[in-house]
C-alpha cells in the first residue's frame, strides 16, 4: 500500500519518523541485519506514541527496509537496504528493481554514448535548444539532488531524440522511466561541490560539442562522462 501524504500535503509525524530512520539506514550504509533497537527504544528516541511508531515501522516494512523480530533478542533490524550508486557527486538509491540498478545505468551509459555521437551529425537547432534548456534546469537545481538527476535525464533524453534512432529511443525511455520510478532517495555527497560543478560543466560541454559537431571533443567528453558512476554498496 502506498504511503499517503498528510492533509494539506504535509507529512505526518509517522512519515517524518520513517524518513529519519530511512536516512539513518541509507546515509550510514547500515548492512542487512543491523539492529536499530527495540520498538520501545525507538519510541523513546523519537518521542512519539506507540501508534505513530507502529505506522512508521509499517511504512519501512512495506519498503522492505526493516523487519521486526519478536522475542528477547528481537527488535527492529535492517532488512534489505537498496543498492547505492554515486553519480557525479550525488548518491542515489533505488528500491523495487528486478535487476541491479548499476546494470541499468551501464546500459544507459552505452546508449548515451551512441546517441551523442549520432546526434552530433543529426541534431537540429530545435534539438540543441531542448538540450540547452535542460542545462539551465540543471543549473537551477543546484540545491535539489533529485531535481538535478531528473534534469540530467531530460538532457540525455533530448540528446537521444536528436539521434532519430527511434527503436533505441524507445528502449532508452523504458530504462529512464524505470530508474526514475524506483528512485527512493537522492542526496548530494558532502564536500563534493567542486565535483558537482565539474559535472554540470561537463554536460554543458557535451551539448556544445554536439552543437558544433566537434567529434574529437565529444569523444574525450564521453570518456569523462563514463567515469561519473561508481557503485558504493
PyMOL commands that set and color helices and strands:
alter all, ss='L'
color gray80, all
select helices_A, chain A and resi 7-9+13-27+39-46+50-62+101-122+125-140+145-163+166-182+193-212+215-226
alter helices_A, ss='H'
color red, helices_A
select strands_A, chain A and resi 35-37+66-69+75-78+84-87+90-94+183-188+229-231
alter strands_A, ss='S'
color yellow, strands_A
deselect
rebuild
show_as cartoon
